[in-house]
Amino acid sequence: MNKSILSLKLKEYREQRGITQEELAELLDVSDKSISKWELGNGYPSKKNMMKISALLDVSLEVLMIEEQNEDSRLKRSFKYTLISYFIIFALTLLIRGVKEGNRYEDILSKELSEIIKIVIIEFGQNIYISIVPALIIGLVFYFYIIPRQQID
């Protein structure tokens, strides 16, 4: 299991208070292996223990819980910006190519529906990949730079 925000913060708050794993385990009436497991991200404390940890380490329960959700929220927001960027860039690409090559399909409405669909699918397929790289760059900028700065402010 990967280290979670909670596991990293639990250790940080415990060390800030100068409490060892053994001392915290004794205060919570659990084994020191449980504390170690929580700090390694291999498990989570029960709700009852979360409330005790909150009181013992003088950290609000909301902070312990919200920090766990922040990373997930950051990833979702970044993905949303990546997707929006992709569609905007894709639409602009089609628009620019349409203006540039406007006379290419002047008589498209006189063709059969199946032929029109075939042309649209081919055009779509030829232009779909152009937008991926810039959209991914925009998403990464949001994930690593913009969203963390918003959280600080």
N, C-alpha and C positions, 0 to 999 in steps of 0.2 A: 504494500500500500504506500502511496506517496505521502510525503509530509504535507499536512494540511496547515492552513493559516492558524487554526486553533492549536495544533500541536506546537508550532513554533512560538506562538504567543504565550502558551501555557508555561513553557520553559523560561521564556524571557521574563514574564511577570514573577514567576517563582524565584528566579535568580535575583531579580531586582529587590525582592523582599528578604533576600538572604536565607531562604528556606531550602533545605536539601530535599531530595526526593523522599528519603526516609521520613523526615519530619512531616512533610505534607501527607504522606501515606498514613502516618499515625494520626494526624489531625482529622483525616477523612475516614479513618477506620477501614482502609483498604491496604493491599500489599504494595510494597515499593515497586514490584514488577508491574502493577497496574499503572502507576505513575509513569514508569519508563515506557510502557506500551503506548500510553496516550501521547507522550512527548515524541515518540517515534512515528506517530501517525498510524499505528497498527490497531487502533481502537478509539472509542470515544467514551468519556465519562457519562454516567447516567444523568438524568435530569436533576435528581437529588444531589448528586456529587457536583454537578455544574453549579448549582445554587450555593453549595458549601465553598467551592473553589472561588466563586465570585466574592463571597463574604471574607474568606481568609486572605485572599490576595488583594482585596480592596479594588476590585475591577468589576464594573457593572456587568450583569449578565448579558445585557444587550450588546456590549462591546465584544464579549466572547463569542456571541452568536452571530453578530453582524459581520465581524471580520471573516468568518467562515463563508459568508455569502458574497462578500465583496469581489473575490476573484472570479466567481461564477458570473456575477453581474457584469464585471469588466469584460469578460470574454464574450458574453451575449451582446453587449453594446458594440464592441469592436466588430463582431460578425455582422451586426445590423448595418453599421456604417460601410463595411466592405460590400455587402449586398446592394445597398442603395447606390454606392459609388459605381459598382459594376453596371447596374441598369442605366444609370445616367450616362456613363462613358459609352456603353453599348448603343444607346439611343442616339447619342451625338455622332458616333461613328457611322451609323446607318444614315443619319441625316446628311452628314458631310459627303459621304459617298453618293448619296442620292442626288444631291445638288451637283456634285462634280460630274457624275455620269447620268444626268437627267434625261438625256435623249435616248438612253440605252433601252428603256422600257416604255416608250411613248405609246405604243399600240397594245399595251398589256391588257387593257379592258376588252379588247376585241378577241382575246384568246379564250379558250375553254377553261372552266373552273379548275379542272385537274392540272392543267398546264400552269395556271397562275399559282396554285398551291406548290407545285414542283419548283417554280422560280423562287418563291418566298422561302422555301425550305433550303434551297441551295444558297441563296443570299445570306440567310440566317447562319447556316453552317460555315460559310466562308468568313463571316465577321465575328462569330461568337468568341473566338480566342483572343482577339485583339484587346479586349477590355479586361481580361483576367489579371495580367501583371500590374497595371496601374491600380486596379481595385484592391489587390492584395497589399500593395505598398501603402495605400491609404488606410486600409484596415490595420496594418502593423503600426503605422504612425499613431493612430488612435489608441491602440492597445498599449504601446510602450511609452508614449509621450503625452498625448492630450488628456486621456482619461485619468492617468495618475496625477497630473497637474490639477485637474478639476477636483479631485478628491482632497488634495492638499489645501486648496483655496476654500 
